[in-house]
Amino acid sequence: MMVNNDNRIIAHLDLDTFFVSVERLGNSSLNGLPVIIGGLSDRGVVAGCSYEARTFGVHSAMPMRMARILCPDAVVIRGDMERYSHYSNMVTEIIEEAAPVYEKASIDEHYLDITGMDRFFGSSKWSHELRQRIIRETGLPISLGLSVNKTVSKIATGQAKPNGMLEITRDHVMPFLSPLSISKIPGIGDKTFRLLRSMGVSSIDTLSRMPVEMVERLLGKNGITIWKKANGIDPTPVEPYSERKSISSETTFEQDTIDIGMINDLLLRKVEKLAWELRQKQKLTSCVTVKIRYANFDTYTLQQRIPYTAFDHLLLPVTRSLFNRLYQRRMLIRLVGVKFSHLISGMQQISMFDDTPETISLYQAMDRIRNRFGRYAVTRAAAIGAATGKNDP
């Protein structure tokens, strides 16, 4: 059996049925009822659902039409990403005040590296108090797992749900993991799950005892990672969440310009490029920053927080508004830049509240064309004539 030498203490926090919980804060009559969040049309998708709805077989990413058939009495609510972003940021701000290092992994989950804090506070007591503070200040239920690495902590959180806390000490990692289903391992999708089950591998214990070479032959290089996770090994660090977690694009013009029409077209092109990159990486942004540098090298930036998104048509108006607010001196411009920051994982959420499946289908079609023929294979007409310069995307 593999020996895990991980000496870290990692906490994983996950807001239980996050979207539903936010809706229940504003409408207590939803308590105890089967609730489904997502696009209201039959071609919409389930973004989240209550535990009561899950008992009928409803789950995230399921077509809304199927969910309505399985649970005809469910209360169906169109999602409000602005409200969810607000509460997600509330939780993040509380964590930021308390934790030495934290990573915002998605809109409703965080990882915290609290290694060494047990010498001063006791990691279990500290985590318990943080969880209680989040519940008290936001009104939202949240589950917490505490263990030696990201994988074990995340699995512990799942076992602690709903609204609970579970600590797995170093000596108890394998006794905890062994009897659980392989479906509990983060990163095992439906295809991998079915393949392993077809070979009679259903428990983490069985997977952990297989020769790693066999797992690699079966699942490729990712098989090594999955095998390590089955053995309680995950060296992945908690990535500090900061403003630096961003993507950006800047253009320095070969000749200083005051052609605002051209600059607006260039901003459109930048937004298209960066939003496409977000969708490729399955990321969402909640902060837009615009930068301009005048001919005399005076440089100014302005940013705005927004609901999490990766859609061009939502990011472009914000970008142009920021530029219009920045450009006040009517001087020649040397450089313009756009940055999307405060990135989190969560591509699914970008489409699940949209009542126009045509919009989603259009983005998917454009992205497929870009993936095959290059990112400039399809673009809005206004962007085609945008002037180029140094560092142009």
N, C-alpha and C positions, 0 to 999 in steps of 0.2 A: 504494500500500500504506500502511496506517495505521502511524504511528510510535508506539511505546510509550515514554513518558517516565517509566515507573515506576522509581524509584531505590531501592526497598526491597529487602531480602533476606528472603525468607520460606521457612521450612522446613516441610515437611509430613511427619508421621510416621504410619505406618499399621501396626498389628500384623497380621502375616500370618496368615490363617486363624485368627483369634484364639481362637475357642471350641475348635477342634480342638487348637491349640497348648497351651492350658491343660490339656485332657484328657490330652495326651501327656506333660506334665510329671509327672503322677501315674501314668501307665501307659505305659511305654516300648514295650510290646508292640504299641501302636497305630502306631508309627513305620513308615512305608512302606505302610500299609494304607489302603484307601478308607474314610473315616470320615464319617458324616453326623450332624449335631447337630440336634435338634428334637423336636417332639412325637412320641410313639411310635405313636399311632393312625394309621390310614390317612387320617384327615381332618386330621392334623397338617400342619405346614409345616416346610420345611427352614430352619433358622436359620443354618447354616454348614456347610461341607464342606471336606474336604482337597483338595489339588491332584489326588491320585490319583482321587478321586470325580469331580472336574470333567472328567476325560478321558472319562468315560462320559456327559457331558452334564448332570450334576447341578449345580444352582446354587441360591443363596439364594432364598427365597420360593416355591420350587417345592413343589407338594403332595407330601407324604411318600409317598403311594401311587405317584406317578409316579417318584419317586427310587428307590424299591425295585425298580421294574420295570427302570429303566435300569441300576441297579447292584445286582443281587441279592446279591452277596457283601459288600456294604458292612457295616461295623460301625455300627449305629445307636445313638446315645446320647442320652438325654433330657438337655436342657441344665440347668445349675445356675447360675442367675443370681447367686447369692450368691458362688460362687467366682470367676466372671468379673468381678463388681464389685470383688472384693478385688484381683485382679491389675490391673484397669484403674486402680484408685486407686493401686496401687504405682507404676505407670508415671507417673501424673500427679504424684505426690509427687517423683519424681526430676526430672521436667521443671520443676516449680515451684522446686526448689532452684537450677536452673541458668539458666533462661531469664528474660530481663527482662520479656517479654510473651508470654503463651501463651493459646490458646483450645482448650478441649476440645470438639471438634466432634461426637464420638459416643463410644461406649464404647471404641472401638479406634483413634481417630485424633485427632491434635492438630495445630494450626497454631502456629508460633512466629514472631514478628517479631524478627529479630536484626539489624535495620538498625543500622549503625554499629559493630557488634562486630568487623568485619573490621579495624578500625584497631588493635585491641588483640590479638586472638587469631587472626584469619583465620577467616572464617565456615565455610569448608569443613572445616578442621581441627577447629574447635569442634563442628560438627555431627557429624562422624565420631566424636569422642570421646564425645559424649552418646549417640549410638546404641550404641556399644560398651558404655557403662556400663549402659544399659537391658538389653541382652542379658546382660551379666555378672551383674547383680543380680536379674533376674527369670527368666532362662532362656528367655525368649520371643524368637522371631524378629521383627524389625521392619525395615520398609523406610523409606527417607527420600528425599524429593525436595527439592532446594534451587534456588530461582530467584527471579524478580523479583516474583511475586505468587502468590495462592492457587491460581488455576487452573493455571498452568504447573507449580507445585510439586506439586500433586496428580497431574497427568498424569505428571510425572517419577517420582513414587513408584510409580505403576502400571507404568511401564516398568522400574523397578528391581526389581520383585518377581521371584522370591521372595527375601526377606532380603538386599536390596542397597541401594545408595545411588547416586543420580544427580544431578549438578549441571548445570543449564542456565544458562549465563551470558547476560547481556543480549543480546549480539551473536548468540547461537545460538538464541534463542527461536523465530523463524520457521522456520529450517532444521530445528529439532527437531519443531515442530508440523506443518508442512506435509504430510509424507507419511502422517501418522497418520489412522486412521478417525475420522469425526465422532462415533462412539460413545464416543470417549475424552473428549469434552468434558463436564465435569460439568454436569448440568442437562438433558441431552438424554435424554429418555425414549424408550420404544419407539415411541410414536405419532409423535413428532417425527422420530425416526430413519427410520421407514418412509416418512414424507412426503418427507423430503429425498432418500432413496434413490430414490423413485419419479420424482424429477426429475433423476436422474443425479448427485446430489451425494453422493459417498461419502467424499471426503478433506477434511481440514481446509483444505488449500490451496484447493480449489474453493470451499468455503464462504466463506473469507476474501476471495476476489476478487469475490464477488457484491456488487452495490450494496446498501447497507444498507437502502434504501427497499424493495427487493424482498423482503428477508428479513423486514422488519417487516410487510409486507402478507401474507406467507405465514404467519408465526408469531405475529403480534401484537406487543405491547410487549416480551414476553420474547425476541422475535427479535433485538432490538437488543443485549440482553445476550449472547445466544449468538454473535452476529456479532462482538462485541468480544472475547469469549473466543477465538474462532477466530483473531483477530488478535493474540492474546497480551496483551490488555488486561483488567485486572480491578482496579479501585480498591478493592474490598471490604477493609475493615480487619480485622486480627486483633482480635477482640473479647476483651478481658481476661476471663479466667475467674475468677469470684470468688463470694463468698457473695451478692453483690447480684443474681446471675443467678437470680431466684426469682419465684414468684407467691405471693400471700398474701391473706388475708381476715380482717378484724377486726370485731368488734361491740362497741359501747359501749352498755350497757343504759340505757334511760330511767330505770329504777329499779334500784338495786343489788340483787343477788339471791343466794340461797343454794340455789336450786332446781337441784340437780345433775342430776336427770332431764331437765329442760328443756335444761340446758347440754349434756348428752351428745347430745340430739337435734340441737341446733344445731351441734355439732362434726360430726355425721354429715352435715348439710346442707352445711357448709363443705367437707368432704372430697369429697363428691359433685361439688360445683361446681368445685373446683380440679382434681380428677382429670379431669373432663370437659374443662377448658381444656387440660390437658396433652395429652390425646389429640387435641384439635382442632389443637394446634400441633405435633403429632408429637414430643413431648418426653417424657423420663423424668426422674424425680427420684430422688436417692439420700440425701436428708436431710430429715427432718421436724422442724419447730420448733413448739412450742406456747407461747403467751404468756398470762399472766393478770395483771390489775391489780386489786388489792383496793380497797375503798371508801376507804381512807386513802391511795390512790395509790401504794402500794408495788407495784412491777412485777417480775415474775419470768419468765424464759424457760428452756426446757429443750429440747434437741435430740437427735436420734438418727440415726446413719447407717444406711441400709438398702440391700439390693440394689436396683438400678435397676428402677423400675416406674411404671405409671400406672393401676393398678387400684385401685378403691375398697376392695375387700375385703381388700387387703393393706395399704393405708394407714390404714384406720380403726382397727384394733386398736393400731397404734403410736401414733396420735394420742390415743386414749383412755387408753392406758397412760401417756403423757407427762403428760396432764392429771391423772391420779390421783396421779402422783408429785409434781406441782407443788402440788396443792391440799392443803396441810398445816395451814393456820392456822384453818380453819373460820370465816373471816370472810366478810362480804358481798363479792361479786365485782362489779366495775364493768365490766370488759372481758375478752373472750377473743379470741384470735387463733390462726390456723394459717398456717404458711408451709411451702412445698415449695421447696427450693433445690438447688444443685449440679445444675442442669438440663443435659441433653445431648439431642441429636437421637437418635432411635432407636425410633420407635413400633413397628416390626416386632417387636423383641425381646420386647415385653410379652406376646405371645400364642404365641410359637413353642415354648415349653417346656411349655405347658399341655396335660395329657392329657385335658381335658374340653372338647371343642369346643363343648359347650352353653354353657359359661361365656363363651367368646369370642363366640359368636353372640348371647348375651343382651346383652353390652356393645354390640356393633355395632347391635343392634336399638334399644336405649335411646338410643344416640347419634344414630341416624337420626331418631328421634322428637324429640329435643331440638333437632337442627339445623333441623327443619321447623317445630316449634311453640313453641320456646323452651326454655331450659335447665331450667325447672321443670315441663315437660310430663309428665315421669315421674320419680318419686323413691321411695325407700323410705318405707314408711308412717310410720316413727318420725320422719321429718324433717318431715312435713307440719305437725305442731303446734308446731314450734319457734318460740319467741318471737322477736319482731323488736326491733331497736333501731337506733340511729344506725349508719350504715355497714354495715348488714346486707346480705349478698350477695343 
